[in-house]
Amino acid sequence: MKHKKKGRKIYTYQARNRRVFSDYHPVRSAIGTAVTLVLIGVIGFVGYNVVGPIVTRLHQEELNPTATAEPYFTETPPLETASEPAETVITTSASATTATTFLTTETAETTTTDPFPVRFAEDVDVAYLVAEDALQSLDSVEEAAKKCRENGYRSMILPLKLSSGKLQYASSVDKALACGASNESQLTLREIVNAAKRYNVTCVGQISTLEDHTFPNYFMEGSYVFQDGTTRWLDNNPDEGGQPWLNPFDAASADYLAGIAAEIQKSGFTQIICTGTIFPSFYHSDADLLGNHIEDPARRKEALVSVLNRISDVAPTAGLYADLFAVSQGNEEAFQPADLRMASVYMEIDPGEFTDSFTVADQRFDPGTLAFREKLEMLAEAARIASGAHEVIPIIQAAGMSEADIDNAVAILSENGFKKICLHK
């Protein structure tokens, strides 16, 4: 049987696109339209919430420019004015990033906007000696500055170098670090100045000079050494707490103190008060061990003044602390106005110590039974005469004085031409 040839069978039908992701598929067209609408919405949201505030901020800056105060941990030189809003920096230990927050509502309570409280005459700068523990943290520094401001004190005196020889700040002087007088965990001088500046309070530094038991305990240079050159002198038996002292006859002592004074002044402290420029109490037998120069009055005075002049060379705002009563008794060896190059003398005046007549610079003064005003005026004039060409900055020993008594004393001194006054309390 023969088979019939059929040939190729051809099927015809209307074309239908079954590929969903084809460019012409209706489903893809709908998805594309939806995605486009979503993108337009996202762009509009971002533009409104991100770009909009930036444009608004720029417009506000044009109308009311503002400046940001340097953070008080910075090492850059301090600004001359305290008119900028303060800046708080918060660092988290969980990451290496530093977040910065501007707290303008808190800093508005500081001197950036508020006038300084009126207590004393506007042209009189009264500095108050704060406690040693005020330098333990930034919070304690700010708290001390805040209290000074609230009480009308434009400056605060900070004890930066104690009679032990310890420094209360992170020093950059190599030998201060080497002997353990300072360490890097302490506040820097710049931090201290900037923290006080937030309340428009300036800083005055106070340093103990030769009364130092830290540096000479580590270094033989700068200490009193027996003439054999190998034994360090102490002011008492070691078993009874004997301590070494800085030796003004050794140039290393002056160099060390000058380095400290220089970094204090460069950091923005307006003044430096040098205390403790004295000799220890020697026994007569110590002259056999150390040399006869420790008993020579002329050489002793020359040695003390040389230390102060060395400090003055690098820190012109540094001045000598002296006690007027000790001056009147001839017991202030470092007080040698004719040889002293320091421009200022910080003279402590305690009216309660003066009951008998005394003589300074060949002039006799008799406080007798004078009233407080007349007595203080007399003592202030005696301080001026004794100091010669040096500026006298009175230090009022205010322990036991009421606030009204302090106001009265400051008023009396300011009326007599003193524009810088210090208070110890």
One Martini backbone bead per residue (centre of mass of N, CA, C, O) as a GRO file, in nm:
protein
  425
    1MET     BB    1   0.097   0.036   0.022
    2LYS     BB    2   0.053   0.362  -0.037
    3HIS     BB    3   0.184   0.655   0.069
    4LYS     BB    4   0.096   0.977   0.143
    5LYS     BB    5   0.206   1.284   0.077
    6LYS     BB    6   0.208   1.566   0.307
    7GLY     BB    7   0.420   1.738   0.418
    8ARG     BB    8   0.443   2.047   0.569
    9LYS     BB    9   0.317   2.166   0.864
   10ILE     BB   10   0.121   2.464   0.907
   11TYR     BB   11   0.096   2.695   1.172
   12THR     BB   12  -0.148   2.935   1.273
   13TYR     BB   13  -0.118   3.247   1.477
   14GLN     BB   14  -0.152   3.473   1.721
   15ALA     BB   15   0.062   3.667   1.874
   16ARG     BB   16   0.215   3.602   2.210
   17ASN     BB   17   0.345   3.746   2.500
   18ARG     BB   18   0.514   3.531   2.756
   19ARG     BB   19   0.730   3.743   2.853
   20VAL     BB   20   0.744   3.926   3.133
   21PHE     BB   21   1.050   4.073   3.074
   22SER     BB   22   0.961   4.213   2.854
   23ASP     BB   23   0.946   4.526   2.716
   24TYR     BB   24   0.622   4.462   2.620
   25HIS     BB   25   0.509   4.380   2.876
   26PRO     BB   26   0.246   4.476   3.077
   27VAL     BB   27   0.367   4.415   3.359
   28ARG     BB   28   0.630   4.576   3.331
   29SER     BB   29   0.499   4.847   3.286
   30ALA     BB   30   0.368   4.865   3.566
   31ILE     BB   31   0.627   4.841   3.738
   32GLY     BB   32   0.777   5.085   3.624
   33THR     BB   33   0.575   5.295   3.714
   34ALA     BB   34   0.590   5.239   4.020
   35VAL     BB   35   0.894   5.290   4.060
   36THR     BB   36   0.894   5.582   3.964
   37LEU     BB   37   0.706   5.691   4.185
   38VAL     BB   38   0.882   5.611   4.426
   39LEU     BB   39   1.136   5.777   4.350
   40ILE     BB   40   0.997   6.048   4.356
   41GLY     BB   41   0.919   6.035   4.656
   42VAL     BB   42   1.204   6.006   4.779
   43ILE     BB   43   1.327   6.263   4.663
   44GLY     BB   44   1.126   6.455   4.796
   45PHE     BB   45   1.186   6.377   5.093
   46VAL     BB   46   1.490   6.440   5.097
   47GLY     BB   47   1.472   6.733   5.005
   48TYR     BB   48   1.297   6.831   5.247
   49ASN     BB   49   1.483   6.702   5.500
   50VAL     BB   50   1.780   6.803   5.393
   51VAL     BB   51   1.801   7.045   5.199
   52GLY     BB   52   1.613   7.242   5.339
   53PRO     BB   53   1.772   7.293   5.613
   54ILE     BB   54   2.028   7.393   5.477
   55VAL     BB   55   1.911   7.639   5.340
   56THR     BB   56   1.798   7.764   5.597
   57ARG     BB   57   2.068   7.784   5.749
   58LEU     BB   58   2.212   7.967   5.543
   59HIS     BB   59   2.010   8.196   5.568
   60GLN     BB   60   2.055   8.246   5.873
   61GLU     BB   61   2.360   8.308   5.859
   62GLU     BB   62   2.326   8.566   5.688
   63LEU     BB   63   2.150   8.713   5.909
   64ASN     BB   64   2.301   8.536   6.171
   65PRO     BB   65   2.598   8.514   6.257
   66THR     BB   66   2.810   8.248   6.383
   67ALA     BB   67   3.022   8.119   6.646
   68THR     BB   68   3.258   7.878   6.755
   69ALA     BB   69   3.393   7.767   7.023
   70GLU     BB   70   3.650   7.634   7.151
   71PRO     BB   71   3.742   7.363   7.275
   72TYR     BB   72   3.868   7.293   7.603
   73PHE     BB   73   4.094   7.076   7.477
   74THR     BB   74   4.256   7.256   7.324
   75GLU     BB   75   4.592   7.381   7.192
   76THR     BB   76   4.505   7.646   7.118
   77PRO     BB   77   4.493   7.957   7.134
   78PRO     BB   78   4.332   8.182   7.303
   79LEU     BB   79   4.085   8.387   7.308
   80GLU     BB   80   4.014   8.720   7.385
   81THR     BB   81   3.718   8.636   7.373
   82ALA     BB   82   3.374   8.537   7.522
   83SER     BB   83   3.131   8.547   7.279
   84GLU     BB   84   3.110   8.256   7.223
   85PRO     BB   85   2.974   7.969   7.190
   86ALA     BB   86   2.983   7.678   7.328
   87GLU     BB   87   3.155   7.350   7.326
   88THR     BB   88   3.066   7.005   7.323
   89VAL     BB   89   3.252   6.703   7.379
   90ILE     BB   90   3.177   6.361   7.277
   91THR     BB   91   3.329   6.051   7.370
   92THR     BB   92   3.330   5.723   7.263
   93SER     BB   93   3.458   5.400   7.349
   94ALA     BB   94   3.323   5.212   7.119
   95SER     BB   95   3.461   5.422   6.927
   96ALA     BB   96   3.655   5.640   6.702
   97THR     BB   97   3.442   5.844   6.727
   98THR     BB   98   3.336   6.197   6.728
   99ALA     BB   99   3.092   6.373   6.898
  100THR     BB  100   2.921   6.684   6.831
  101THR     BB  101   2.771   6.921   7.060
  102PHE     BB  102   2.543   7.195   7.065
  103LEU     BB  103   2.484   7.389   7.375
  104THR     BB  104   2.321   7.680   7.382
  105THR     BB  105   2.133   7.670   7.633
  106GLU     BB  106   2.360   7.643   7.849
  107THR     BB  107   2.564   7.880   7.761
  108ALA     BB  108   2.364   8.121   7.813
  109GLU     BB  109   2.451   8.133   8.132
  110THR     BB  110   2.692   8.266   8.050
  111THR     BB  111   2.902   8.527   7.928
  112THR     BB  112   2.793   8.541   7.632
  113THR     BB  113   2.528   8.723   7.753
  114ASP     BB  114   2.580   8.797   8.036
  115PRO     BB  115   2.637   9.009   8.267
  116PHE     BB  116   2.842   9.109   8.498
  117PRO     BB  117   2.846   9.110   8.814
  118VAL     BB  118   2.783   9.365   9.048
  119ARG     BB  119   3.031   9.469   9.310
  120PHE     BB  120   3.259   9.617   9.184
  121ALA     BB  121   3.442   9.807   9.030
  122GLU     BB  122   3.483   9.798   8.690
  123ASP     BB  123   3.817   9.869   8.711
  124VAL     BB  124   3.828   9.610   8.904
  125ASP     BB  125   4.045   9.331   8.976
  126VAL     BB  126   3.929   9.044   9.141
  127ALA     BB  127   4.106   8.787   9.306
  128TYR     BB  128   4.055   8.434   9.381
  129LEU     BB  129   4.142   8.185   9.599
  130VAL     BB  130   4.142   7.858   9.537
  131ALA     BB  131   4.126   7.543   9.576
  132GLU     BB  132   4.313   7.269   9.499
  133ASP     BB  133   4.060   7.083   9.399
  134ALA     BB  134   3.982   7.256   9.135
  135LEU     BB  135   4.200   7.066   8.947
  136GLN     BB  136   4.069   6.770   8.903
  137SER     BB  137   3.855   6.895   8.692
  138LEU     BB  138   3.648   7.044   8.473
  139ASP     BB  139   3.412   7.070   8.667
  140SER     BB  140   3.573   7.211   8.901
  141VAL     BB  141   3.661   7.455   8.738
  142GLU     BB  142   3.380   7.556   8.657
  143GLU     BB  143   3.273   7.586   8.944
  144ALA     BB  144   3.480   7.797   9.036
  145ALA     BB  145   3.412   8.008   8.817
  146LYS     BB  146   3.115   8.039   8.887
  147LYS     BB  147   3.159   8.146   9.177
  148CYS     BB  148   3.324   8.389   9.105
  149ARG     BB  149   3.112   8.524   8.932
  150GLU     BB  150   2.878   8.535   9.144
  151ASN     BB  151   3.096   8.718   9.335
  152GLY     BB  152   3.256   8.925   9.126
  153TYR     BB  153   3.506   8.765   9.015
  154ARG     BB  154   3.737   8.797   8.743
  155SER     BB  155   3.941   8.617   8.907
  156MET     BB  156   4.152   8.319   8.952
  157ILE     BB  157   4.347   8.148   9.184
  158LEU     BB  158   4.585   7.893   9.094
  159PRO     BB  159   4.741   7.611   9.229
  160LEU     BB  160   5.000   7.474   9.033
  161LYS     BB  161   5.233   7.482   9.264
  162LEU     BB  162   5.335   7.315   9.524
  163SER     BB  163   5.527   7.272   9.813
  164SER     BB  164   5.594   6.972   9.718
  165GLY     BB  165   5.619   7.010   9.377
  166LYS     BB  166   5.352   6.965   9.265
  167LEU     BB  167   5.159   6.946   8.984
  168GLN     BB  168   4.818   7.058   8.854
  169TYR     BB  169   4.933   6.969   8.567
  170ALA     BB  170   5.017   6.912   8.232
  171SER     BB  171   5.335   6.902   8.156
  172SER     BB  172   5.615   6.985   7.915
  173VAL     BB  173   5.832   6.937   8.116
  174ASP     BB  174   6.057   6.696   8.131
  175LYS     BB  175   6.142   6.706   8.442
  176ALA     BB  176   5.854   6.692   8.555
  177LEU     BB  177   5.803   6.406   8.447
  178ALA     BB  178   6.056   6.254   8.557
  179CYS     BB  179   5.995   6.330   8.879
  180GLY     BB  180   5.663   6.336   8.916
  181ALA     BB  181   5.512   6.624   8.914
  182SER     BB  182   5.384   6.504   8.647
  183ASN     BB  183   5.101   6.412   8.428
  184GLU     BB  184   4.893   6.318   8.151
  185SER     BB  185   4.613   6.300   8.326
  186GLN     BB  186   4.603   6.586   8.345
  187LEU     BB  187   4.536   6.891   8.304
  188THR     BB  188   4.556   7.138   8.096
  189LEU     BB  189   4.606   7.467   8.065
  190ARG     BB  190   4.402   7.511   7.835
  191GLU     BB  191   4.160   7.381   7.971
  192ILE     BB  192   4.149   7.571   8.213
  193VAL     BB  193   4.113   7.840   8.063
  194ASN     BB  194   3.858   7.758   7.893
  195ALA     BB  195   3.672   7.690   8.131
  196ALA     BB  196   3.681   7.978   8.258
  197LYS     BB  197   3.587   8.140   8.001
  198ARG     BB  198   3.283   8.056   8.012
  199TYR     BB  199   3.273   8.287   8.267
  200ASN     BB  200   3.473   8.525   8.226
  201VAL     BB  201   3.738   8.400   8.364
  202THR     BB  202   4.045   8.454   8.480
  203CYS     BB  203   4.390   8.342   8.516
  204VAL     BB  204   4.589   8.278   8.809
  205GLY     BB  205   4.906   8.185   8.898
  206GLN     BB  206   5.046   7.960   9.151
  207ILE     BB  207   5.390   7.925   9.274
  208SER     BB  208   5.618   7.719   9.411
  209THR     BB  209   5.948   7.733   9.425
  210LEU     BB  210   6.178   7.632   9.651
  211GLU     BB  211   5.938   7.483   9.775
  212ASP     BB  212   6.070   7.166   9.691
  213HIS     BB  213   6.034   6.787   9.712
  214THR     BB  214   6.069   6.655   9.411
  215PHE     BB  215   6.301   6.729   9.223
  216PRO     BB  216   6.542   6.684   9.447
  217ASN     BB  217   6.461   6.371   9.481
  218TYR     BB  218   6.571   6.298   9.177
  219PHE     BB  219   6.775   6.534   9.152
  220MET     BB  220   7.084   6.655   9.218
  221GLU     BB  221   7.025   6.874   9.065
  222GLY     BB  222   6.903   7.149   9.256
  223SER     BB  223   7.029   7.048   9.514
  224TYR     BB  224   7.140   6.984   9.820
  225VAL     BB  225   7.495   6.924   9.858
  226PHE     BB  226   7.745   6.793   9.970
  227GLN     BB  227   8.084   6.850   9.939
  228ASP     BB  228   8.127   6.549   9.832
  229GLY     BB  229   7.884   6.511   9.595
  230THR     BB  230   7.684   6.244   9.713
  231THR     BB  231   7.496   6.405   9.925
  232ARG     BB  232   7.181   6.465  10.026
  233TRP     BB  233   7.001   6.716  10.160
  234LEU     BB  234   6.803   6.746  10.460
  235ASP     BB  235   6.567   6.896  10.692
  236ASN     BB  236   6.579   6.598  10.810
  237ASN     BB  237   6.523   6.312  10.924
  238PRO     BB  238   6.404   6.056  10.745
  239ASP     BB  239   6.233   5.933  10.989
  240GLU     BB  240   6.103   6.254  11.013
  241GLY     BB  241   6.051   6.370  10.711
  242GLY     BB  242   6.273   6.445  10.534
  243GLN     BB  243   6.361   6.709  10.294
  244PRO     BB  244   6.420   6.839  10.003
  245TRP     BB  245   6.560   7.124   9.818
  246LEU     BB  246   6.581   7.393   9.641
  247ASN     BB  247   6.874   7.545   9.494
  248PRO     BB  248   6.969   7.877   9.425
  249PHE     BB  249   7.285   7.816   9.361
  250ASP     BB  250   7.154   7.645   9.135
  251ALA     BB  251   7.074   7.678   8.803
  252ALA     BB  252   6.869   7.440   8.775
  253SER     BB  253   6.641   7.569   8.936
  254ALA     BB  254   6.580   7.815   8.755
  255ASP     BB  255   6.529   7.657   8.493
  256TYR     BB  256   6.287   7.495   8.590
  257LEU     BB  257   6.103   7.736   8.674
  258ALA     BB  258   6.106   7.880   8.399
  259GLY     BB  259   5.963   7.658   8.238
  260ILE     BB  260   5.697   7.674   8.396
  261ALA     BB  261   5.634   7.977   8.362
  262ALA     BB  262   5.627   7.983   8.052
  263GLU     BB  263   5.384   7.783   8.008
  264ILE     BB  264   5.179   7.948   8.166
  265GLN     BB  265   5.180   8.209   8.001
  266LYS     BB  266   5.127   8.082   7.712
  267SER     BB  267   4.829   7.966   7.800
  268GLY     BB  268   4.677   8.249   7.942
  269PHE     BB  269   4.791   8.355   8.188
  270THR     BB  270   4.801   8.675   8.334
  271GLN     BB  271   4.938   8.563   8.606
  272ILE     BB  272   5.219   8.527   8.852
  273ILE     BB  273   5.271   8.376   9.169
  274CYS     BB  274   5.559   8.384   9.382
  275THR     BB  275   5.630   8.145   9.610
  276GLY     BB  276   5.865   8.013   9.826
  277THR     BB  277   6.126   8.222   9.835
  278ILE     BB  278   6.323   8.021  10.025
  279PHE     BB  279   6.476   7.897  10.301
  280PRO     BB  280   6.567   7.674  10.493
  281SER     BB  281   6.626   7.543  10.809
  282PHE     BB  282   6.928   7.578  10.933
  283TYR     BB  283   7.200   7.451  11.069
  284HIS     BB  284   7.509   7.525  11.170
  285SER     BB  285   7.630   7.247  11.067
  286ASP     BB  286   7.557   7.282  10.758
  287ALA     BB  287   7.802   7.455  10.670
  288ASP     BB  288   8.007   7.213  10.679
  289LEU     BB  289   7.846   7.053  10.444
  290LEU     BB  290   7.772   7.305  10.224
  291GLY     BB  291   7.871   7.584  10.321
  292ASN     BB  292   7.900   7.931  10.397
  293HIS     BB  293   7.684   8.056  10.193
  294ILE     BB  294   7.421   7.989  10.373
  295GLU     BB  295   7.520   8.245  10.583
  296ASP     BB  296   7.530   8.466  10.366
  297PRO     BB  297   7.335   8.733  10.320
  298ALA     BB  298   7.418   8.836  10.035
  299ARG     BB  299   7.413   8.556   9.887
  300ARG     BB  300   7.124   8.484   9.948
  301LYS     BB  301   6.982   8.721   9.807
  302GLU     BB  302   7.109   8.680   9.528
  303ALA     BB  303   6.993   8.395   9.478
  304LEU     BB  304   6.691   8.463   9.493
  305VAL     BB  305   6.685   8.686   9.273
  306SER     BB  306   6.794   8.513   9.037
  307VAL     BB  307   6.544   8.335   9.015
  308LEU     BB  308   6.331   8.557   8.963
  309ASN     BB  309   6.470   8.679   8.709
  310ARG     BB  310   6.453   8.424   8.539
  311ILE     BB  311   6.147   8.417   8.533
  312SER     BB  312   6.101   8.707   8.416
  313ASP     BB  313   6.236   8.660   8.135
  314VAL     BB  314   5.985   8.444   8.049
  315ALA     BB  315   5.771   8.595   8.270
  316PRO     BB  316   5.657   8.913   8.295
  317THR     BB  317   5.390   8.854   8.492
  318ALA     BB  318   5.564   8.793   8.716
  319GLY     BB  319   5.553   8.777   9.085
  320LEU     BB  320   5.617   8.863   9.409
  321TYR     BB  321   5.573   8.733   9.717
  322ALA     BB  322   5.474   8.933  10.008
  323ASP     BB  323   5.502   9.030  10.351
  324LEU     BB  324   5.461   9.315  10.517
  325PHE     BB  325   5.538   9.226  10.799
  326ALA     BB  326   5.809   9.093  10.717
  327VAL     BB  327   5.924   9.348  10.594
  328SER     BB  328   5.911   9.519  10.863
  329GLN     BB  329   6.116   9.285  10.999
  330GLY     BB  330   6.333   9.174  10.780
  331ASN     BB  331   6.218   8.862  10.654
  332GLU     BB  332   6.248   8.929  10.331
  333GLU     BB  333   6.492   8.823  10.130
  334ALA     BB  334   6.362   8.850   9.830
  335PHE     BB  335   6.309   9.154   9.906
  336GLN     BB  336   6.472   9.339   9.631
  337PRO     BB  337   6.394   9.606   9.453
  338ALA     BB  338   6.672   9.699   9.324
  339ASP     BB  339   6.719   9.387   9.186
  340LEU     BB  340   6.437   9.348   9.084
  341ARG     BB  341   6.271   9.269   8.764
  342MET     BB  342   6.005   9.261   8.858
  343ALA     BB  343   5.709   9.445   8.822
  344SER     BB  344   5.575   9.279   9.061
  345VAL     BB  345   5.405   9.295   9.390
  346TYR     BB  346   5.269   9.070   9.622
  347MET     BB  347   5.098   9.213   9.898
  348GLU     BB  348   5.044   9.121  10.209
  349ILE     BB  349   4.754   9.239  10.405
  350ASP     BB  350   4.727   9.248  10.773
  351PRO     BB  351   4.594   9.447  11.005
  352GLY     BB  352   4.607   9.252  11.261
  353GLU     BB  353   4.935   9.253  11.281
  354PHE     BB  354   4.917   9.569  11.341
  355THR     BB  355   5.018   9.743  11.655
  356ASP     BB  356   5.289   9.861  11.583
  357SER     BB  357   5.545  10.024  11.499
  358PHE     BB  358   5.715  10.099  11.180
  359THR     BB  359   5.979  10.043  10.923
  360VAL     BB  360   6.011  10.177  10.582
  361ALA     BB  361   6.230  10.329  10.400
  362ASP     BB  362   6.278  10.531  10.653
  363GLN     BB  363   5.975  10.499  10.744
  364ARG     BB  364   5.729  10.584  10.980
  365PHE     BB  365   5.473  10.374  11.131
  366ASP     BB  366   5.144  10.424  11.312
  367PRO     BB  367   4.853  10.262  11.373
  368GLY     BB  368   4.752  10.209  11.644
  369THR     BB  369   4.401  10.332  11.672
  370LEU     BB  370   4.303  10.299  11.402
  371ALA     BB  371   4.091  10.278  11.176
  372PHE     BB  372   4.044  10.075  10.920
  373ARG     BB  373   4.079  10.272  10.688
  374GLU     BB  374   4.340  10.418  10.785
  375LYS     BB  375   4.509  10.161  10.817
  376LEU     BB  376   4.496  10.054  10.526
  377GLU     BB  377   4.610  10.306  10.392
  378MET     BB  378   4.883  10.296  10.536
  379LEU     BB  379   4.973  10.010  10.442
  380ALA     BB  380   4.960  10.066  10.139
  381GLU     BB  381   5.171  10.290  10.142
  382ALA     BB  382   5.401  10.118  10.260
  383ALA     BB  383   5.412   9.919  10.021
  384ARG     BB  384   5.491  10.126   9.807
  385ILE     BB  385   5.750  10.232   9.932
  386ALA     BB  386   5.896   9.954   9.957
  387SER     BB  387   5.870   9.887   9.627
  388GLY     BB  388   5.887  10.135   9.463
  389ALA     BB  389   5.864  10.078   9.113
  390HIS     BB  390   5.673   9.865   9.185
  391GLU     BB  391   5.396   9.700   9.153
  392VAL     BB  392   5.113   9.688   9.365
  393ILE     BB  393   4.943   9.386   9.483
  394PRO     BB  394   4.706   9.327   9.687
  395ILE     BB  395   4.665   9.105   9.973
  396ILE     BB  396   4.385   8.981  10.125
  397GLN     BB  397   4.326   8.860  10.445
  398ALA     BB  398   3.993   8.716  10.472
  399ALA     BB  399   3.993   8.571  10.724
  400GLY     BB  400   3.694   8.640  10.903
  401MET     BB  401   3.553   8.794  10.686
  402SER     BB  402   3.310   8.958  10.565
  403GLU     BB  403   3.154   9.062  10.286
  404ALA     BB  404   3.144   9.358  10.379
  405ASP     BB  405   3.447   9.381  10.449
  406ILE     BB  406   3.551   9.320  10.168
  407ASP     BB  407   3.412   9.551  10.022
  408ASN     BB  408   3.550   9.771  10.187
  409ALA     BB  409   3.847   9.703  10.123
  410VAL     BB  410   3.826   9.731   9.816
  411ALA     BB  411   3.727  10.022   9.812
  412ILE     BB  412   3.970  10.149   9.949
  413LEU     BB  413   4.188  10.056   9.746
  414SER     BB  414   4.057  10.171   9.486
  415GLU     BB  415   4.057  10.471   9.589
  416ASN     BB  416   4.394  10.432   9.606
  417GLY     BB  417   4.467  10.293   9.300
  418PHE     BB  418   4.377   9.991   9.303
  419LYS     BB  419   4.314   9.747   9.025
  420LYS     BB  420   4.457   9.505   9.180
  421ILE     BB  421   4.312   9.229   9.367
  422CYS     BB  422   4.359   8.997   9.635
  423LEU     BB  423   4.218   8.686   9.773
  424HIS     BB  424   4.249   8.536  10.091
  425LYS     BB  425   4.060   8.247  10.266
   0.00000   0.00000   0.00000
